Amino acid sequence: MRFSRCPLLLALLVFAPPAGAADPKVADSLKPFVEKNQLAGAVVLVAGPDKVLTIETVGFADRESKVAMQPNDLFWIASMSKPMTAAALMMLVDEKKVALDDPIAKYVPEFKEAWVIAEQGKDQLLLKRPQRPPTVRDCLRHTSGMPFATALERPTLDRFALSDGVRGYAITPLQYEPGTKYAYSNAGINTAGRIIEIASGQSYEDFMAKRLFAPLGMAETVWRPTAEQQKRLAKTYKPNKDKTDLEATPIGQLAYPLDAPSRQPMPAGGLFSTAKDVGAFGQMILRGGTAPDGTRLLSEVAVREMTGTQTGDLLNKGKGENGYGLGLSTARKAKPDGPAVAGPCGHGGAYATNLWIDPDKKLVLVYMVQHAGFLGDGGKARGAFEKTAADIYAK
């Protein structure tokens, strides 16, 4: 239960660690940002492959009511849903129910009639058939040609069942030839969610709950936070008009109330979660695909595909190996005989949450905030946390 506290008591407690936690040395790196009103508050977690090393809090979940952030607070993790969807689809690849280089149309027949934009002017649009069809792999690495979203997904992104939403993608012209560009696309990841439904015979929501969240103990990773969970939902903040302070703002892109049964699960960005749950997913990847009890959820080959750069030079312009894997931002190309986790990788969310998995340092770093933009140096807070965490815990 939370309490509003007097300013003096709050000053003593707001930066204190939760009972039983380690000294808040990692969270100390974030205190200056909170004190300068550049960051409302955060929950940060550092974990190794098999245990949580620390989970710490700083600042406020609700600045106006002076409610301190708590370790089990809930956050909209938005696009951090993408690697979780990719992991679920890769389970079906392991089971040979899906192949990465299959055309999407093998599973979603509406894509057999796909068109791509050949020329576009102010008063005309010329379409042609794509040189090759978009594939399952394209969906997961943002090279499908699909737009970010369709005109139907307004004013919110959670209006349609996957079967209806993906039908809308299929009748929308591809923006470019598949495989020739990288363009970040919710539509592609949502289509991957629909492929999960078709290939598994289960709803996407049920598959995620039973095959991924339950084995990892991710009990608070949900699409529709309950009324009780919403009491622990951190407020979202953005810079005010004058850029002098932070002000609260509602979560954009989603319909209200958040627990309405009519809200649809969105594979590309619909999840709410806690630092502990996000950390559990990161640990599974860091272990090379196993649950805490040793049960294998993903093959090492599947993890290598996810964590190795799949986009060639489309993102890095030949300057390195950074890019995008399957549902994850990546730092290295995978080697067929290399480790299961090809290199450091992770994903962020629209409101600045972030998961980073570093096999070199054997660490999972989770940064949970709710910010639609930052004041001053607020955007540097995550870097400060990650550096401090590595300094303290890296092996």
C-alpha positions in Angstrom: 0.0 0.0 0.0 1.2 3.5 -0.9 1.2 6.6 1.3 1.7 10.3 0.5 4.6 11.4 2.7 5.7 14.7 4.2 8.6 16.3 2.3 11.2 15.6 4.9 10.3 11.9 5.3 10.0 11.6 1.5 13.5 13.0 1.1 14.8 10.3 3.4 12.8 7.5 1.8 12.5 8.2 -1.9 15.9 7.0 -2.8 16.0 4.2 -0.2 16.2 0.6 -1.4 13.3 -1.7 -0.9 13.6 -3.9 2.2 16.2 -6.6 1.8 17.7 -5.1 -1.4 21.4 -4.3 -1.9 22.7 -0.8 -1.3 21.3 1.3 -4.2 24.6 2.0 -5.9 23.1 1.4 -9.3 20.1 3.7 -8.6 22.5 6.3 -7.3 23.5 7.0 -10.8 19.9 8.2 -11.5 19.5 10.5 -8.5 20.9 13.6 -10.2 18.4 13.3 -13.0 15.5 13.0 -10.6 16.8 15.9 -8.5 16.9 18.1 -11.7 13.3 17.1 -12.6 14.7 15.4 -15.8 13.5 12.0 -14.7 10.3 11.3 -12.8 11.4 7.9 -11.5 12.7 4.5 -12.4 12.9 0.8 -11.5 16.2 -0.8 -12.5 17.2 -4.4 -12.4 20.5 -6.1 -13.0 20.6 -9.9 -13.4 23.0 -12.6 -14.3 22.0 -15.8 -16.1 20.5 -17.5 -13.1 19.7 -14.8 -10.4 18.7 -11.2 -10.0 21.7 -9.3 -8.6 19.7 -6.2 -7.7 16.4 -4.4 -8.2 16.3 -0.8 -7.1 14.1 2.2 -7.3 14.5 6.0 -7.5 12.1 8.9 -7.7 8.4 8.8 -8.2 5.7 6.7 -9.8 3.4 9.7 -9.3 5.2 13.0 -8.8 2.0 15.0 -8.1 0.9 12.7 -5.2 4.5 12.1 -4.1 4.2 8.3 -4.5 7.6 6.7 -4.5 8.5 4.2 -7.2 8.2 0.5 -6.0 10.1 -2.6 -7.3 6.8 -4.2 -8.5 5.4 -1.2 -10.3 3.9 -1.8 -13.7 4.9 -0.2 -17.0 3.7 -0.1 -20.5 6.7 -1.7 -22.2 5.3 -1.1 -25.8 7.8 -2.3 -28.4 9.6 -4.5 -25.9 6.7 -6.8 -26.8 8.4 -7.4 -30.1 11.2 -9.7 -29.0 8.7 -11.7 -26.9 6.6 -12.2 -30.0 9.7 -13.2 -32.0 10.6 -15.8 -29.3 7.2 -17.3 -29.5 7.3 -17.6 -33.3 10.8 -19.1 -33.1 9.3 -21.9 -30.9 7.2 -22.8 -33.9 10.2 -22.6 -36.2 12.0 -25.1 -33.8 9.0 -27.3 -34.1 9.1 -27.0 -37.9 5.6 -25.7 -38.1 6.9 -22.4 -39.6 10.0 -21.7 -41.7 11.6 -18.3 -41.6 12.1 -18.1 -45.4 8.5 -19.1 -46.2 6.4 -16.4 -47.9 3.9 -14.8 -45.5 1.2 -15.9 -48.0 1.8 -19.6 -47.1 0.2 -18.8 -43.7 -1.9 -15.7 -44.5 -3.3 -16.3 -48.0 -4.4 -12.7 -48.4 -0.7 -11.8 -49.0 -0.8 -13.7 -52.3 -2.2 -10.6 -53.9 0.5 -8.2 -52.5 1.5 -5.1 -54.5 4.4 -2.8 -54.0 4.5 0.9 -54.8 6.5 1.5 -58.1 5.9 5.3 -58.3 4.0 7.8 -56.1 3.2 11.4 -56.9 0.9 14.0 -55.6 -2.0 12.8 -57.8 -1.1 9.3 -58.7 0.0 5.9 -57.4 1.5 3.2 -59.6 1.7 -0.3 -58.3 3.5 -3.5 -59.4 4.0 -7.0 -58.2 7.0 -7.3 -55.8 10.1 -9.0 -57.2 9.8 -11.5 -54.4 7.1 -12.0 -51.7 7.7 -10.8 -48.2 8.7 -13.7 -45.9 8.4 -14.6 -42.2 12.0 -13.5 -41.7 11.2 -10.1 -43.2 8.3 -9.7 -40.6 10.7 -10.2 -37.7 13.6 -8.0 -39.0 11.5 -5.1 -40.4 12.4 -5.7 -44.1 8.9 -6.8 -45.3 7.9 -3.6 -47.1 4.9 -3.1 -44.8 4.3 0.4 -43.3 4.5 1.0 -39.5 0.7 0.8 -39.3 -2.4 1.3 -41.5 -4.9 4.0 -41.7 -7.4 1.7 -39.9 -5.2 1.7 -36.8 -6.3 5.2 -35.7 -6.9 6.7 -33.2 -5.5 3.6 -31.3 -3.5 0.6 -32.3 -5.4 -2.0 -30.3 -8.8 -1.9 -32.1 -8.7 -5.0 -34.2 -8.4 -8.8 -33.7 -5.2 -10.0 -35.4 -7.1 -11.7 -38.2 -8.8 -8.3 -39.1 -5.7 -6.2 -38.6 -3.5 -8.4 -40.7 -6.1 -8.4 -43.5 -5.7 -4.6 -43.5 -1.9 -5.0 -44.0 -2.4 -7.4 -46.8 -4.5 -5.0 -48.9 -2.2 -2.1 -48.2 0.6 -1.7 -50.8 4.1 -2.5 -49.7 6.2 0.6 -49.4 9.3 -0.9 -50.9 10.6 -4.2 -52.4 10.9 -6.8 -49.6 14.4 -7.3 -48.3 15.8 -4.1 -49.9 15.3 -1.7 -46.9 14.9 -1.6 -43.2 11.8 0.3 -42.0 10.5 -0.2 -38.5 7.1 -1.8 -38.8 4.5 -2.7 -36.2 2.6 -4.3 -39.0 5.3 -6.8 -39.7 5.5 -8.0 -36.1 1.7 -8.1 -35.8 1.6 -10.3 -38.8 4.1 -12.6 -37.1 1.6 -12.8 -34.2 -1.1 -13.9 -36.7 1.2 -16.5 -38.1 1.6 -17.9 -34.6 -2.2 -18.3 -34.4 -2.5 -20.0 -37.8 0.5 -22.3 -37.3 -0.3 -23.3 -33.7 -4.1 -23.5 -33.8 -4.2 -21.3 -30.6 -5.0 -17.7 -30.1 -1.9 -15.5 -30.0 -2.8 -14.4 -26.5 -3.1 -18.0 -25.2 0.1 -19.2 -26.9 2.1 -16.4 -25.3 0.6 -17.0 -21.9 1.1 -20.8 -21.9 4.3 -21.3 -23.9 6.4 -18.2 -22.8 5.1 -16.3 -19.8 4.1 -19.3 -17.6 7.4 -21.2 -17.9 9.3 -18.0 -17.1 7.1 -17.0 -14.2 6.1 -13.8 -15.9 2.8 -13.6 -14.1 2.5 -9.8 -14.4 3.1 -9.5 -18.1 -0.4 -8.7 -19.4 -2.3 -7.1 -22.3 -5.1 -5.6 -20.1 -3.9 -4.6 -16.6 -6.5 -5.2 -14.0 -7.9 -2.5 -11.8 -5.6 -3.7 -9.0 -2.5 -3.7 -11.3 -3.4 -0.2 -12.6 -2.9 1.1 -9.0 0.8 0.1 -9.6 1.0 1.5 -13.1 3.7 4.2 -13.2 2.4 7.6 -14.5 3.7 8.7 -17.9 5.5 12.1 -18.2 6.6 14.5 -20.9 8.2 17.9 -21.0 5.7 20.7 -20.6 5.1 23.3 -23.3 7.7 25.6 -22.0 10.3 22.8 -21.5 10.7 23.9 -17.9 9.3 20.9 -16.1 7.7 17.5 -16.6 3.9 17.0 -16.8 1.8 13.9 -16.7 0.3 12.7 -19.9 -2.0 9.7 -20.7 -0.6 6.7 -22.5 -1.1 7.4 -26.2 -1.9 4.8 -28.9 -4.0 2.7 -26.6 -7.7 2.7 -25.9 -9.2 3.3 -22.4 -10.1 1.7 -20.0 -7.0 -0.4 -20.1 -8.7 -3.4 -18.7 -11.6 -3.4 -21.3 -12.2 -6.8 -22.8 -12.6 -5.1 -26.2 -8.9 -4.1 -26.3 -7.0 -6.5 -28.5 -3.5 -7.9 -27.8 -1.0 -6.3 -30.0 2.2 -8.4 -30.7 4.2 -5.3 -31.7 3.6 -3.2 -28.6 0.7 -4.1 -26.4 2.3 -5.5 -23.2 2.4 -4.2 -19.7 5.1 -5.7 -17.4 7.4 -5.3 -14.4 11.2 -5.1 -14.2 11.3 -8.6 -12.7 9.2 -10.2 -15.5 11.2 -8.4 -18.3 14.4 -9.5 -16.5 13.1 -13.1 -16.6 12.7 -13.0 -20.4 16.2 -11.4 -20.7 17.7 -14.2 -18.6 16.1 -16.8 -20.8 17.8 -15.3 -23.8 21.1 -15.0 -21.9 21.0 -18.7 -20.9 20.6 -19.6 -24.6 16.9 -20.4 -24.5 16.2 -22.3 -21.3 13.7 -21.7 -18.4 14.9 -21.4 -14.8 14.3 -25.1 -14.3 16.4 -26.0 -17.3 13.5 -26.7 -19.6 14.4 -25.7 -23.1 12.0 -23.1 -24.6 14.1 -22.2 -27.6 16.9 -24.0 -29.4 20.4 -22.4 -29.5 19.9 -22.1 -33.2 16.7 -20.0 -32.7 18.5 -17.8 -30.1 21.4 -17.3 -32.5 19.0 -16.2 -35.2 17.3 -13.7 -32.9 20.4 -12.2 -31.4 22.6 -12.0 -34.6 22.3 -9.1 -37.0 20.0 -10.1 -39.9 19.9 -6.7 -41.8 23.3 -6.7 -43.4 24.4 -3.1 -44.0 20.8 -1.7 -44.3 21.2 0.0 -40.9 24.9 0.4 -40.4 25.9 1.5 -43.9 28.9 -0.7 -43.8 30.3 0.8 -40.6 29.9 -2.2 -38.4 27.8 -5.1 -37.4 25.0 -3.3 -35.6 21.5 -3.7 -36.9 18.5 -5.8 -36.2 18.1 -9.5 -35.7 14.7 -11.2 -35.2 12.8 -9.1 -32.8 15.9 -7.6 -31.2 18.3 -4.8 -31.9 21.7 -6.4 -32.3 25.5 -5.6 -32.3 27.0 -8.6 -34.1 26.5 -11.0 -36.9 26.0 -14.6 -35.8 28.5 -17.3 -36.6 27.1 -20.8 -37.3 29.5 -22.4 -34.8 29.5 -19.4 -32.4 27.7 -19.0 -29.1 23.9 -19.1 -28.9 23.8 -15.4 -28.0 25.6 -13.8 -30.9 26.3 -10.6 -29.1 24.9 -7.8 -27.1 21.2 -7.2 -28.0 18.0 -5.8 -26.7 15.0 -3.6 -27.3 13.4 -0.4 -26.1 9.8 0.8 -25.8 8.0 4.0 -26.8 8.1 5.4 -23.3 11.8 4.8 -22.9 11.8 1.4 -21.1 14.7 -0.8 -22.2 16.0 -4.3 -22.0 19.7 -5.0 -22.7 21.3 -8.5 -22.8 25.1 -8.6 -22.8 26.6 -12.1 -23.1 30.2 -10.6 -22.9 29.5 -9.2 -19.4 26.9 -12.0 -18.6 24.4 -9.4 -17.6 20.7 -8.5 -18.2 19.9 -4.8 -17.6 16.3 -3.6 -17.3 15.4 0.1 -17.2 11.8 0.8 -16.5 10.5 4.4 -16.8 7.5 6.1 -18.4 8.7 9.1 -20.4 7.3 10.5 -23.7 10.4 12.6 -24.2 12.9 14.1 -21.7 14.0 17.4 -20.4 17.6 18.5 -20.7 19.9 15.5 -20.1 17.1 13.2 -19.1 17.7 11.0 -22.1 21.2 10.2 -20.7 19.9 8.5 -17.6 19.7 5.0 -19.1 23.3 5.3 -20.2 24.4 6.3 -16.7 22.5 3.3 -15.2 24.0 0.8 -17.7 27.6 2.1 -17.2 27.2 1.9 -13.4 25.7 -1.5 -13.5 28.5 -2.8 -15.7 31.1 -1.2 -13.4 29.6 -3.0 -10.4 28.5 -6.3 -11.7 30.3 -7.2 -14.9 32.5 -10.3 -14.7 
